[in-house]
């Protein structure tokens, strides 16, 4: 569910940056497709000025069309956080029970607060991203990744248009 703050968005595109293994933007069409995102586990509050998010943290998030769910490194989970439900995450390595946490993502460029679920993953190595945005997030977007136009991520406010 996406909540629009009071200010009207001037665009529907979220900049996609191709990161190298060192976390720095790459030139050309090769790299890890990521967006910079702010998230919080604290529910936004409505004020006279619109919805306000607190405790926002800015991270790089991998756009992963092969992932069913959104994932966050477990060391970024706060002491207290909302639990939505218990799920089973199935992948190439098998199935594991996991907890689906409530998270609010603030998409700065288009000024939308996106309410969704996120599961934890163990930090292995030092990837240049802290979140993985899977199809749970991407179903609200039009993601283009080709050598002609590069990477684009368009937020679809009217899902009937897909």
HELIX and SHEET records of a PDB file:
HELIX    1   1 UNK A   74  UNK A   76  5                                   3    
HELIX    2   2 UNK A  108  UNK A  110  5                                   3    
HELIX    3   3 UNK A  135  UNK A  138  1                                   4    
HELIX    4   4 UNK A  159  UNK A  161  5                                   3    
SHEET    1   A 7 UNK A   2  UNK A   4  0                                        
SHEET    2   A 7 UNK A 112  UNK A 121 -1                                        
SHEET    3   A 7 UNK A  71  UNK A  73  1                                        
SHEET    4   A 7 UNK A 131  UNK A 133 -1                                        
SHEET    5   A 7 UNK A  57  UNK A  63  1                                        
SHEET    6   A 7 UNK A  32  UNK A  40 -1                                        
SHEET    7   A 7 UNK A  17  UNK A  19 -1                                        
SHEET    1   B 4 UNK A   2  UNK A   4  0                                        
SHEET    2   B 4 UNK A 112  UNK A 121 -1                                        
SHEET    3   B 4 UNK A  94  UNK A 107 -1                                        
SHEET    4   B 4 UNK A  83  UNK A  91 -1                                        
SHEET    1   C 3 UNK A  13  UNK A  14  0                                        
SHEET    2   C 3 UNK A 150  UNK A 155 -1                                        
SHEET    3   C 3 UNK A 141  UNK A 146 -1                                        
SHEET    1   D 2 UNK A  45  UNK A  47  0                                        
SHEET    2   D 2 UNK A  50  UNK A  52 -1                                        
END                                                                             
